[in-house]
Amino acid sequence: MEQWRYIADDGVSASYGLAADEWLMSAYHGVHKPPPTLRLYTYAPECILVGRFQNVEAEVRMEECRRRGIAVSRRPTGGGAIMMGPGQLGVAVVASLSPTDGSSSGPSSPREAVRTWSRGIVSGLEGLGIQVTLRGKNDLEVDGRKIAGLGAHADDDGAVLFHCSLLADMDLQLMLNLLNIPVEKLSDRAVSALEARLTTVSRELGRPVTIDWLRRRIKEGFERAFGVSLSPRPFDEGEVWGISRLESENYLSSEWVYQRQPPRDTEGTARRKTEAGLLSVHLSLAGNVIKNLVISGDFFASAVALNRLEARLRWSAVERGVVEDAVRAELNGGHSLQELSVAEVSDVILEAAANASAQGVCFLRSGHTIPPEGRAARL
């Protein structure tokens, strides 16, 4: 029977919890790939974690978070903004990304990782008599109500991270106060509307459950689903040092947390709900040329490919052929696109540009010139 590494810890901070998951990925970069690692953990106190490609200030009520002393950080995985705390069980699986030629077992893409590793959570909940289904790209539901959110991220060195936030319990009013959730207002009616869309393990069982009890049930679910034995091995001293360094360099830095903020002189915005998730584009124009743009949302994609696309489109002409060629070149390959079509991405970029033109085109400040590569009709 294959043995996986098992880590259980509680009360981690927003920055440390995320840094620990990313640090685990480094063990899967070498030639010799170890078996997967399962980590079941909680955050304390409550914190807000936004998805990899989201705009923090569009998703989070930052003033309220600052007033309450609520930490905000950014996950390496895609998906939407979530509140985590002592009442939510964090689930992380870290493993090697398998080649697409089928030469080894395991998921070959982040999308497949979501479908694969969610089976452990489904098995654990079904062991409690809770029937769960995977809906859309990243939700586990019970009778149409979300009980867990899922996400995944693959790095350029062949490691994949699967994330899940499992709701043992939830303070819905606090979540409404901290997140920009599209409900009418912060009222009893808003809470009722949210209750109709979410559920918790405690609610489904009709009694309060403890995190320790739920963690054991999910651990058993993974063992059943994958026929493995989970061997406890906490972080050693060297790993704690490495995690702390990554936390300081990345997850505690404003450059990481606020990296997808739209440019200050944004003139046009467009949003579209796609099968892969919400896609938003903010951009500014100089005449018929894109000065700057930010692509954000709760979809899954390669961060490297997305950054390359943004860079490629800066100082390019707003022409469909130019935009489509850039999108196709940078996103349409491997697991970087993740169910977003070239046409969808291009349409939203062009719609944002059209909205910018309709509002009045911004002009280059004195002394700024368009780089030579931006003067060509095509990239």
Secondary structure in CASP SS format (residue, H / E / C, confidence):
PFRMAT SS
TARGET T0000
AUTHOR 0000-0000-0000
METHOD secondary structure of the structure
MODEL  1
M C 1.00
E C 1.00
Q E 1.00
W E 1.00
R E 1.00
Y E 1.00
I E 1.00
A E 1.00
D E 1.00
D E 1.00
G E 1.00
V E 1.00
S C 1.00
A H 1.00
S H 1.00
Y H 1.00
G H 1.00
L H 1.00
A H 1.00
A H 1.00
D H 1.00
E H 1.00
W H 1.00
L H 1.00
M H 1.00
S H 1.00
A H 1.00
Y H 1.00
H C 1.00
G C 1.00
V C 1.00
H C 1.00
K C 1.00
P C 1.00
P C 1.00
P C 1.00
T E 1.00
L E 1.00
R E 1.00
L E 1.00
Y E 1.00
T E 1.00
Y E 1.00
A C 1.00
P C 1.00
E C 1.00
C E 1.00
I E 1.00
L E 1.00
V E 1.00
G C 1.00
R C 1.00
F C 1.00
Q C 1.00
N C 1.00
V H 1.00
E H 1.00
A H 1.00
E H 1.00
V E 1.00
R C 1.00
M H 1.00
E H 1.00
E H 1.00
C H 1.00
R H 1.00
R H 1.00
R H 1.00
G C 1.00
I C 1.00
A E 1.00
V E 1.00
S E 1.00
R E 1.00
R C 1.00
P C 1.00
T C 1.00
G C 1.00
G C 1.00
G C 1.00
A C 1.00
I E 1.00
M E 1.00
M E 1.00
G C 1.00
P C 1.00
G C 1.00
Q E 1.00
L E 1.00
G E 1.00
V E 1.00
A E 1.00
V E 1.00
V E 1.00
A E 1.00
S E 1.00
L C 1.00
S C 1.00
P C 1.00
T C 1.00
D C 1.00
G C 1.00
S C 1.00
S C 1.00
S C 1.00
G C 1.00
P C 1.00
S C 1.00
S C 1.00
P H 1.00
R H 1.00
E H 1.00
A H 1.00
V H 1.00
R H 1.00
T H 1.00
W H 1.00
S H 1.00
R H 1.00
G H 1.00
I H 1.00
V H 1.00
S H 1.00
G H 1.00
L H 1.00
E H 1.00
G C 1.00
L C 1.00
G C 1.00
I C 1.00
Q C 1.00
V C 1.00
T E 1.00
L E 1.00
R E 1.00
G C 1.00
K C 1.00
N C 1.00
D E 1.00
L E 1.00
E E 1.00
V E 1.00
D C 1.00
G C 1.00
R E 1.00
K E 1.00
I E 1.00
A E 1.00
G E 1.00
L E 1.00
G E 1.00
A E 1.00
H E 1.00
A E 1.00
D C 1.00
D C 1.00
D C 1.00
G C 1.00
A E 1.00
V E 1.00
L E 1.00
F E 1.00
H E 1.00
C E 1.00
S E 1.00
L E 1.00
L E 1.00
A C 1.00
D C 1.00
M C 1.00
D C 1.00
L H 1.00
Q H 1.00
L H 1.00
M H 1.00
L H 1.00
N H 1.00
L H 1.00
L E 1.00
N C 1.00
I C 1.00
P C 1.00
V C 1.00
E C 1.00
K C 1.00
L C 1.00
S C 1.00
D H 1.00
R H 1.00
A H 1.00
V H 1.00
S H 1.00
A H 1.00
L H 1.00
E H 1.00
A C 1.00
R C 1.00
L E 1.00
T C 1.00
T C 1.00
V H 1.00
S H 1.00
R H 1.00
E H 1.00
L H 1.00
G C 1.00
R C 1.00
P C 1.00
V C 1.00
T C 1.00
I H 1.00
D H 1.00
W H 1.00
L H 1.00
R H 1.00
R H 1.00
R H 1.00
I H 1.00
K H 1.00
E H 1.00
G H 1.00
F H 1.00
E H 1.00
R H 1.00
A H 1.00
F H 1.00
G C 1.00
V C 1.00
S E 1.00
L E 1.00
S E 1.00
P E 1.00
R C 1.00
P C 1.00
F C 1.00
D C 1.00
E H 1.00
G H 1.00
E H 1.00
V H 1.00
W H 1.00
G H 1.00
I H 1.00
S H 1.00
R H 1.00
L H 1.00
E H 1.00
S H 1.00
E H 1.00
N H 1.00
Y H 1.00
L C 1.00
S C 1.00
S H 1.00
E H 1.00
W H 1.00
V H 1.00
Y C 1.00
Q C 1.00
R C 1.00
Q C 1.00
P C 1.00
P C 1.00
R C 1.00
D C 1.00
T C 1.00
E C 1.00
G E 1.00
T E 1.00
A E 1.00
R E 1.00
R E 1.00
K E 1.00
T E 1.00
E C 1.00
A C 1.00
G E 1.00
L E 1.00
L E 1.00
S E 1.00
V E 1.00
H E 1.00
L E 1.00
S E 1.00
L E 1.00
A E 1.00
G C 1.00
N C 1.00
V E 1.00
I E 1.00
K E 1.00
N E 1.00
L E 1.00
V E 1.00
I E 1.00
S E 1.00
G E 1.00
D C 1.00
F C 1.00
F C 1.00
A C 1.00
S C 1.00
A H 1.00
V H 1.00
A H 1.00
L H 1.00
N H 1.00
R H 1.00
L H 1.00
E H 1.00
A H 1.00
R H 1.00
L H 1.00
R C 1.00
W C 1.00
S C 1.00
A E 1.00
V C 1.00
E C 1.00
R H 1.00
G H 1.00
V H 1.00
V H 1.00
E H 1.00
D H 1.00
A H 1.00
V H 1.00
R H 1.00
A H 1.00
E H 1.00
L H 1.00
N C 1.00
G C 1.00
G C 1.00
H C 1.00
S C 1.00
L C 1.00
Q C 1.00
E C 1.00
L C 1.00
S C 1.00
V H 1.00
A H 1.00
E H 1.00
V H 1.00
S H 1.00
D H 1.00
V H 1.00
I H 1.00
L H 1.00
E H 1.00
A H 1.00
A H 1.00
A H 1.00
N H 1.00
A H 1.00
S H 1.00
A H 1.00
Q H 1.00
G C 1.00
V C 1.00
C C 1.00
F C 1.00
L C 1.00
R C 1.00
S C 1.00
G C 1.00
H C 1.00
T C 1.00
I C 1.00
P C 1.00
P H 1.00
E H 1.00
G H 1.00
R C 1.00
A C 1.00
A C 1.00
R C 1.00
L C 1.00
END
